[in-house]
Amino acid sequence: MKNENIPAEVKSKSLKEARDEINDILNKLESKEADLADSLNDYKRLIQLNKHIDLLFKKKVKEISLTTKKIKNDKK
């Protein structure tokens, strides 16, 4: 799933908000009263949220890497 396929309202979520929604969806999917049609939509939402979190982590890793390189270059 590309970044463009993630809805804007998912992209605007913080890491904690996305994680909390994922936990809610997982609890719903694990319940015995889960409806198959709703489960499919929940699963798609779960994938979007997961991709969003993945992109947030990749962005943070890039920032840390750039900061580390800057610090190393400043010490030279």
C-alpha positions, -999 to +999 in steps of 0.1 A: +000+000+000+015+033-011+014+064+011-012+079-013-037+051-004-037+061+032-067+083+040-059+118+052-077+112+085-054+082+092-023+102+081-032+129+107-032+104+136-003+104+161+015+072+168-005+067+200-038+074+184-031+049+156-019+023+181-050+028+202-073+023+172-054-008+162-059-022+197-096-015+195-099-032+161-079-062+173-102-066+203-133-063+181-119-089+156-112-113+185-147-111+199-171-139+192-198-115+179-176-103+150-195-099+118-176-111+087-184-080+065-174-056+093-143-077+099-132-072+064-135-034+067-118-035+100-090-055+085-085-030+057-085-002+083-059-021+103-037-024+072-039+014+066-031+022+103-002-002+102+012+013+071+009+048+086+028+037+117+055+021+095+059+054+076+061+073+109+089+050+121+108+053+088+105+091+090+119+091+126+147+067+116+157+091+088+157+120+112+178+102+137+203+091+110+206+127+097+212+140+132+238+113+139+256+122+107+256+159+116+270+152+150+298+130+136+306+157+110+306+184+137+332+165+158+357+163+128 
